[in-house]
Amino acid sequence: MITMETLEGIADAVQEAIELIPGSRCRGEEVCMGADGTPTSQIDKVAENAALMYIQRNGIEVNILSEEIGYVDNGAEETLVMDPIDGTSNAIAGIPYYTISLAVGRSRLSDVRLAYLRNPATGDVYSAEKGKGAFKNGCPLHVRKADMDDLFIMIYMGNGAHPDAFAVAKRVKSSRSLGCASLEMAIVGEGEADGFLMKSENYTRSIRVVDIAASYLVLKEAGGEVLDLEGNVLDMPFDLEHRSNFLAFGDDRVYNLIVRHRDSRTEHRYGIYTNVHVRNAVKYTQEVIDALEGQEYMVDSDIAGVMGIPGVPLDNMDADIVIVVGGDGTLLRALQHTDAMVIGINGGSVGFLAEIDHDHIKEGIDRLLREDYIVETRFRLSCWYDGEYLVDSVNEAVVHTDSVAKIRHFRVYVDDVLASELRADGLIISTPTGSTCYAMSLGAPYMDPKVRALMVVPMAAYKFNSRPFVIPATSKVTVENVLDKGCLIVLDGQEEYSMDGCSKVEFMLSDRKARFIRFDTDFYSRVRDKLVNTL
């Protein structure tokens, strides 16, 4: 059976080998492609070869999962998960933040039983054995209780980082990005940092199990936790295909603040916004009011007028969370008047964006008050016409003819380059949020909300080859109405503007975000339950 001494021997062999490589140019030379599909540098290959030769020379019976060679099945009961050099760019540049990362388990993170991390530049060693604690240079490690006014967070901020990562860096007191996930997690484990956030907008830049298998056990044995961004305990299989975003932390309040956007020190102010035309609007609103007993809340003036109680227009509400009673259209209308977090109570038919069914209002509000939820952030699309800003869209922006059964001639530009020219009733510029709505009804695919992209969808195009196409969310989309005939610009089905002939309208990523409170973030279950299995 592999012991800690075995891992130490492997690390010795790796360190001895890499110290013989002369200079950063030789260390960084690309020598082949790794099993993970990325270029392998000289230092990575030398380190891996040294580890493999040590294992072979000493007759160690173990399967191997490594960044460069992939998975090697030697018929053993356990697998050595290793990243011989984690933080390769740092190692090449001579920056002393890189590790030899070794872990032993059967098939996934949850069964890792032995972990060994060494920083070759400093000689520091982090080690852990399941159920026996974590250590740095032989001294016990413990995570620290966070000072919520003085948070120190390690954050992945590479070129694949999600914009939310930069927002976190602005919110906390201090942050660092070291470029070595295993070391950053170990720093949380030794109580020198409060968390390590890995949030990439590009799945291929997210973390693999080889990067964190050792530091995962070190952190867990030090009293910390690692959750994915949906609130589940991170448990990745031993392969190179799966990747994940996550937060490693030592204090639950850090996760609540960083991922769920909730500070337990603050009492929330609630707003209630109801579509007065929904059947049983008054009944549902009263149920919400009853469930909020003892909380600070405001009721929108329209439904308040119907109920004969004091009200405040949504635009004037100083609310942290707005509870929206109605269908998806009501939610979208609310988002045009508030930047607060929103949660929907379905008073319509499908209610794809809603989180609470009208038959379970009390249970849903109780869960809201317990703060048993996460906050899902969606981007918005801004609209500019004739040099004037109109409003943002969460779902989609539509440009279509202002006359029934009269097609128009459009040119679509992406970042000022002509992308498509077509004759059609109109065009939809859809976000991932809106891909399950109007765009889907025209035959376009739906998009996972984690995809940062826009979809351009022709409406009843004259030629068959006028098909939907997908572009980066960061692109500027310009729609030109070529003929001297009018069109309409409709934003989220709520706001409508006239568009003259021979004019252009521009759509760009907005600085504002839409924040949905979610109990269940399984997008595909939502699609099955509310779209596939619904008439």
N, C-alpha and C positions, 0 to 999 in steps of 0.2 A: 504493500500500500504506500502511496506517495505521502511523504511527511513534509513538514516545514523545512527540514534540512535538505530534502530533495529540491524544493523550490529555490532555496538559497544557493545550492550548487548550480542550478540552471542560470540564475541571475549572475553568479560569479563568472560563468563561462561567457555570457553575453557581454558583460562589462569588459572583460579582458579582451574580447574580440573587437569591440567598437573603439576601444582606446588605441588600437593599432592603425585605425584609419587616419591618414594624414590630411588635415585641413577640411574646411567646410565645403570646398568645391568638390572634393572627392566624396565626402559624406552625402552630398545632395545629388550626385550623379544618378540619373534614372537608368536602371539596368533591365527592367522588364515590367510586365503588367501583373499586378497581384490578382488573387482569386476574387477580390472584392471589386474588380474592374477599374481600379485606379493605379496610376504608375507607382512602381516600387523603386525607392531610392536605394543607394548603395548601403547606407547605414541600416535600413530596414532588413535588407536581404542578408547582410553579414550577421546581424543580431539573430534573425530567425535561424539561419544555418548553424550558428553556434549553439542555440538551444536544441535543435534537432540532433546535432552530432552528440551532444552531452547525453540526451535521452537514449540514443542508440548505443553509445559507448557503454553506458551503465545498465543496459538491459531493462529500462523502466517500462513496464507494461501499462500503457495508457493511450487512449485515443487523443487526437490533437485537433484543435480548432485554432487557426492562426490567420491573421489578416492577409498574409501574402500567399500561403500555401493552401488555405481553405481548410476543409475538414478531411482528416485522415482517420479512417476506421481501422484500428488495429485489433478489433475484437475484444477490447478491454471493457470492464464495467464502468470505468470513469473516464472523463475527458479533461484534458488540460486545455483550458481556454487562455490563450496568451496573446498579448500584443507586445512583442519584444521591444518595441520602442513606441510608446504613446507620447505624442507631442513631437513628431518627427521634425517639423519645421523649426521648432525651438532648438532641438538637438543639432540640426545642421547649422543654425545661426550662432550656436554657442550660448544660447540663452538657457540658464540652468533650471528650466521647468519642463522636464520630461521624465518618463518612468519606464522601468521594466515591469510589466503587469502580468501576473500569473495567478490563475485560479483553478481550482479542481472541483468538479461536480459531476453529476450524471447526465443531465439533459437540458437544464434550464437554470436561470438565475436563482430561483427559490431553493434549489438543492445544492448550491455551492457550499462546500464545507471547509475549504481552506483557501486563504488569500495571502498573496505576498506582493508588495509594491516596493520598488527601490528607485530612488532618484540617483542615478549615477554621478550627477554633477555635485551633489552635496553629501552623498552617502547615507541619507536618511532612509530608514526602512519602516514601512507600515505593514503590519501583519494581523491576521485574524483567523481564528478557528471557530466554527459554528458552535455557539453555546458557551464559549470560553472567553469572550471579550476580544477587544481590539487593542493593539499596541503600536507605539511609535518608538523605535529604538529601545524596545523592551519596557517602556513605561505605559501604563494603561491610558486609553483614550476615552473621552466622554464628550458628547455634544454639549452645547451650552444653551441656557435659557436666553431667548432673544430679548434684547432691549428694542422694543418696537419703534422707539424714537431714534435709534442709532443702528439701523440694520446695515450689515455688511454682506453683500450678495455677490457671489461669483456668477458671471453670466457669459454664455456663449454669444459672442458678437462678431463672428466671422462673416464672410460675404454671403452666407446662406441664412443669416439670422432673420427671424421674424421681426417686423416693426415693433411688436409688443415687447421684445427684449430691450430695445432702446428706451421704450416708455418706462419699463421697470427701472432701468439705470437712472432715469431722471427722478423717479419717485423715492428711491431709497437714499439713505445718507451717504453710503459709499458702495462702490462696485468695482470689480476687477474682472478682466478676461485674460487668462493665462495661456490659453491655447492647448491645454492638456487636461481633458475631462477627468481622468483618473486621479490626478493630483488635486484638482479643484474639489472633487468629492471627498478626498482624504482630509483636506483642510477643514471642510465642514465637520468631518468626524472627529478631528482633534479639538474642535471648539474654537477655532480661530476665525470662522466665518459662519453666517447664519443659514446660508443656502447656496445651492448651485442650480441655476436655471438653464436648461437646454431647450430652446424653442426655435426650431428652424422652419422657415416657410417652404423649404425645399426638402422633400422627404429623403433624398439621396445624401443630404448633409447632416441628417439626424444621427443619433448615436447607435452604434452596433454593440452587441453583447461583448465582443472582444475588447472594446474600449473600457468597459466599466465593470466587468465580472469581479475583479479583485476589489476595486474600491467600493463596490456595492456591499460586499460582506463586511469590509472594514467599517463602513458607515453604519450598517445595521447593528453590528456588534458594539458600536460605540453609543448606541441608543438612538440613532437617527432613523429616518424613513425615506423611501423613494417612491413617489407616486407619479403616474402619468398625468397628463393635463386634463383628464376626465375624472380624476379622483380615485383611480384604481391603483392598487399596489403593483409596481412595475415587476413583470415576470416575463423575461424574454427567453425564447428557445436558443439552444446552442447552434446557431447558423449565421451566415453572413447576409441573409436576405432581409431579415426583420430589422427594422430601425424604429426608434421611438424618441419622442420629446418627453421631458419629465422635469420635476423639481425634486432635488435632494435637500433635506432639511433636518434640523434637530428639534424644532419647536413647531407644533401644529399651527400656531398662529401665523407663522411665516407663509405656509401654504394658503391659508385663508386670505391673506393680504395680497400675495403675489399672483396667485392663480385665480382665486375666486373674487378678487377685488373687494374684499370685505375687511374692514378694520373693526375688531370686536369692541373697541372702545367707543364706537360711534352708534348712537341710536338712529335708525333710519326714519325718514319722513316719507310718508306714502301719499301718492296721488291716485285717484280713481277716475278713469276716463271711460265712459260708456256710450255706445251707439244707441241713441234713444229709439231708433227704429227697429232694434232687435226685439223679437218676441220675448216677453218676460224681462225686459230691461230693468224695470224697477225692482222686481223680485231678486234678480241676480245681484244688483247693486246693493240692495239691503243686506243680502247674505255676506257680501264682502265687508260692509260696514260692521256687521255684527261680529265677524271673525277678527276684525282689527281692533276690537274693544281694548282700550288701554293704550293704544298706539296713537301717534300724531299722524293725522291724515287730512287730506283735502279732497273735495268732490268737484268734478268739473261742472261748470255753471249750467250746461245744457240739461244734464240729467238731474242736477240739483233743483232746477226750476220745475221740472216735472214732479219731483218728489216733495217740493215745498220746503227745502232745507237750504242753508247757506252754501254758496258755491264759489269757485274760483276758476277763471278760464285756464285751460291747460298751459297756454303761453306764459301765464303769470305764476304758475305753481313752482314753489321752491321745494321740489321733491327729489329724493334719492332714487325711489322706485315708483314707477307708474304701473298700476294694475289696470289692464285694458280689457273691457268686457265687450265682446263682439266678434266679428270674423277677422280674416287676415287683412281686409281693407281697412278696418278700424285700427288695427295695429300699425299699419303703414301710415295712416293719417296721423296717429299719435306721434310717430317718430318724426314727422315733419314739423312738430311743434315742441319737441323736447329732446334733450340729450341725456336724460335720466335712463337708468336701466328699466327695461319693460318686461312684463310677464303677461301673457294673454290668457283670458278665460274664454273658451270657445262658446260663443253664443250664436254662431252661424252654422254652416254645414260642414265643410271639410276641416277648416281651422288648422292648416298645416303648420303655421307659425305659433299657434297657441300651445300652452303647456298644461293648462288645467281644464278638465271637462266641466261643463256647467252642473253636472250631477255630483261633483266632488269639490265644490268651492271651499267648504270648511276645511277639509283635509289638505287641500292645496295651499290655502293661506296659512294654516298651522305650520306646514313644512317651510313656507316662505319665512315665517317669523323665527323658526328654528335655525334659519340660515343653512338649511340642508339643500344646497344647490350650487351650481357653478355659473359663471357668467361667460356667455359665448359672444365674442366680438365679431361683428360683420362689417365689412367696409361699405361705404356709400359712394355714390356716383354724383359728381356735381355737373351742372348744366349751365352753359353760357351761350346766350343768343344775342347777336347784334351788340356784343361788348358788355352785355348786362347779365349778371348772375341771376338765375331763376331760383330753383330750390334743389336740394339733394334728393336722390332716389336710393332706396334700399333694395327694391326689387328690380325695376327696369325703367328705362326711358324709351318711349315710343314716338316715332315720327311717322305719321300716316296722312293720307289724302284727306282733305276737308270736304270732299264730295263723294257720296256713295257711288260705288262701282266705277270710279275713275282712277286709273293707275297714274303713278308719277314716275319720273325719271330721277334716279338718285346716283350720286357718286359717294363712295365711302373712302375716307383717307385714314390711315393709321400712322400716327406721328408724321403727318403731312405728306405721306407717300400714298398714292392712289392704290387701294387694295381691291376695290370692286366697283363695277358700274352695272346698274341693273334697272329694270322697269318692274315696279311692284306696287301693291297697295300701300306698303310702308316698310319700316325697319324697326326691329327691337334691339336695343343695346341692353343686354341682361347681365346682372351680377349672378354669382352662384346662388344667392338667396332667391332670386327671381327665376332661376332655371327650372324650378318645379311649378312654375305658374304659367304665364302667357306664352313664354318661349316653348315650353314643353308641349303645349296644346297645338303648336305649329310643327311638331315633329322633331324639335331640337332635343338633344340629350340633356338630362339633368346633371348637375355638377355637385360633387362633394363640397360643402361649404369651406373646407380647408384649402381648396384650390383658389389661388389668387389670380383670377382670370376674368375676362369679360367675353360674352358671346354675342356676335352680331348675327341676327336672325331675320332673313327676308320674310315679308308677309305676302303670300299669294303672288310670288314672283312670276313674271311672264315666261321666263325661260327656265327649263329644268335644271340647268347647271348653276343656277343661283342658289347656293347652299349655305347653311350656317357655317361660321368659322369662329375660332377661338383665338383671342389675343391676350397678352399680358395685361393685368389690371393697371399697371403703371403707364400704359399707352394712352395717348390722346386720340380720341375718335372724333372725326369731323364728318358730318353728314351734309351733303350739298343737295339742295332741291334745285335741280337743273332748269326745269321749265318755269315759265312765268305763270305758275299756277300755285295756289295756296296749299299749305299743309297744316297739320296740328302737331304740337309737341305735347305729349301727355306723360306726366311723371308719376310713377307708382299708381296710376289710375286715379289720382286725386287732384292734381293740378293740371290745367289745360291752357296752352298758349298758342296764339296764331303765329304761323311762320309764312312769311312772304315767299313768292316765287323768286328764283335766282338768288337765294340766300343760303347761309350755312349756320349750323348749330354745332357746338363743340361739347364733348363729354370727357371729363377727367376724374381721376381718383380724388375723392374729397378728403380734407383733413379731419372731418368729423367721422365718428364711428357710431354704429348702432349696437347696443348691448342688450342681448336677450338673456333673461334668467332661465336656466334650464334645470330640470330634474333629471332628464334623460337625454344624453348627447349622442345616442346611437342614431345617426342620420338614416341609415339604411332600414332600420326597423320602422322609423317614422314614414319612410317612403312606402314600405310594404303595407303598413297599417292604414295610412291615410290616403294613399294614391292607388296602389295596386289592388287592394282588397275593398275599395270603396266605389260605389256606383256614382 
